Amino acid sequence: MLTMDARKLAEDARAIFTAAGATQENAEIVTHSLVDANLTGHDSHGVIRVPFYAQEIRDGRLDPRASPRVTRETGSTAVMDGAATFGQVASRMAADLAIAKAREAGLGSVVAMNCHHTGRIGEWVERIAAAGMIGMSTTAGGGGPYHVAPFGGAKGGLGTNPIAWAMPRARGRPPILLDYATSSVAQGKLQVARAKGEPVPPGTILDAEGRPTTDVEDFFAGGLMLPFAGHKGYALGVVVQLLSVGLSGGEVSGDDQRASCLSVLAIDPNAFRPREEFTDYVETTAQRLKSVPPAPGFSEVLLPGEPEARSRERRSRDGIPLPERTWEAIQTTAREFGVVLSAG
């Protein structure tokens, strides 16, 4: 395992995307998103994606120079076309537009189609929370292949279909943050396990014959993921599919696993009660939870989002751990585009 400086890693990723044809703005947004995912401990959505995005550019499935656009709009809602560029670009635009609409109407809801890969969606609700609002986001693919088996099913019927919420806190504290896939594991985490050569926990994946396995290679050989918590995760995954694809019209993008769709909601607490009263209640709840004595085997009760906040602080200071296999793939991609890397 290597340890990489976040700033140098960002410089290298940005250089690769620029050499691959990305605009300066698009390269900056996607690089910030990937490195921030690593900082928060979500390595599955970090720089491990650089070689994949570069290959998608070569194959013509990702346009690094395109700009998303609004195709339909009301005072409190909007529909966007992500223009098949980096999904992080469309996602940031959607979050900012939802914030602006919520400032005017109390609620702002934006959906987007044709977004490629939208990255760590917790980033977008964190952005909304930083504006003093409650944020919700979901994302799902506009078409197959589907790698998650529905509860009781033997074939894929859904994607990983993540959902995220963030609640603002007082005095600049990190938000209360919920961000997870409705599958038992995010597909990117399987890629991380593969890069590390590690097994996955029982109850996570099935092999191509529908049999439980912990060998991550069985998934990449035609296996499936399971929904988390059985029927509960399955039901939530269906809701995410309908919110993300159903509202955006993303099913018209065709049978492409990278035609991601996004739904973003911003809620201004001021539309319901003074924002300070809401954040005071958030703090009261947070302190009540933090004051609960830890159970045997635990050192403390953590708030949702606290692991990400602590990881960001620690990795910003000490560096980002990166599997050698991931770094080798990034180096290979850099050489293909004539980029000399600074990290290492």
Rosetta blueprint (number, residue, H / E / L):
1 M L
2 L E
3 T E
4 M E
5 D L
6 A H
7 R H
8 K H
9 L H
10 A H
11 E H
12 D H
13 A H
14 R H
15 A H
16 I H
17 F H
18 T H
19 A H
20 A L
21 G L
22 A L
23 T L
24 Q H
25 E H
26 N H
27 A H
28 E H
29 I H
30 V H
31 T H
32 H H
33 S H
34 L H
35 V H
36 D H
37 A H
38 N H
39 L H
40 T L
41 G L
42 H L
43 D H
44 S H
45 H H
46 G L
47 V H
48 I H
49 R H
50 V H
51 P H
52 F H
53 Y H
54 A H
55 Q H
56 E H
57 I H
58 R H
59 D L
60 G L
61 R L
62 L L
63 D L
64 P L
65 R L
66 A L
67 S L
68 P L
69 R E
70 V E
71 T E
72 R E
73 E E
74 T L
75 G L
76 S L
77 T E
78 A E
79 V E
80 M E
81 D E
82 G L
83 A L
84 A L
85 T L
86 F L
87 G H
88 Q H
89 V H
90 A H
91 S H
92 R H
93 M H
94 A H
95 A H
96 D H
97 L H
98 A H
99 I H
100 A H
101 K H
102 A H
103 R H
104 E H
105 A H
106 G L
107 L E
108 G E
109 S E
110 V E
111 V E
112 A E
113 M E
114 N L
115 C L
116 H L
117 H L
118 T L
119 G L
120 R L
121 I L
122 G H
123 E H
124 W H
125 V H
126 E H
127 R H
128 I H
129 A H
130 A H
131 A L
132 G L
133 M L
134 I E
135 G E
136 M E
137 S E
138 T E
139 T E
140 A E
141 G E
142 G L
143 G L
144 G L
145 P L
146 Y L
147 H L
148 V E
149 A L
150 P L
151 F L
152 G L
153 G L
154 A L
155 K L
156 G L
157 G L
158 L E
159 G L
160 T L
161 N L
162 P L
163 I E
164 A E
165 W E
166 A E
167 M E
168 P L
169 R L
170 A H
171 R H
172 G H
173 R L
174 P L
175 P L
176 I E
177 L E
178 L E
179 D E
180 Y E
181 A L
182 T L
183 S E
184 S L
185 V L
186 A L
187 Q H
188 G H
189 K H
190 L H
191 Q H
192 V H
193 A H
194 R H
195 A H
196 K H
197 G L
198 E L
199 P L
200 V L
201 P L
202 P L
203 G L
204 T L
205 I E
206 L E
207 D L
208 A L
209 E L
210 G L
211 R L
212 P E
213 T E
214 T L
215 D L
216 V H
217 E H
218 D H
219 F H
220 F H
221 A L
222 G L
223 G L
224 L E
225 M E
226 L L
227 P E
228 F L
229 A L
230 G L
231 H H
232 K H
233 G H
234 Y H
235 A H
236 L H
237 G H
238 V H
239 V H
240 V H
241 Q H
242 L H
243 L H
244 S H
245 V H
246 G H
247 L H
248 S H
249 G L
250 G H
251 E H
252 V H
253 S H
254 G L
255 D L
256 D L
257 Q L
258 R L
259 A L
260 S E
261 C E
262 L E
263 S E
264 V E
265 L E
266 A E
267 I E
268 D L
269 P H
270 N H
271 A H
272 F L
273 R L
274 P L
275 R H
276 E H
277 E H
278 F H
279 T H
280 D H
281 Y H
282 V H
283 E H
284 T H
285 T H
286 A H
287 Q H
288 R H
289 L H
290 K H
291 S L
292 V L
293 P L
294 P L
295 A L
296 P L
297 G L
298 F L
299 S L
300 E L
301 V L
302 L L
303 L L
304 P L
305 G L
306 E H
307 P H
308 E H
309 A H
310 R H
311 S H
312 R H
313 E H
314 R H
315 R H
316 S H
317 R H
318 D H
319 G L
320 I E
321 P E
322 L E
323 P L
324 E H
325 R H
326 T H
327 W H
328 E H
329 A H
330 I H
331 Q H
332 T H
333 T H
334 A H
335 R H
336 E H
337 F L
338 G L
339 V L
340 V L
341 L L
342 S L
343 A L
344 G L
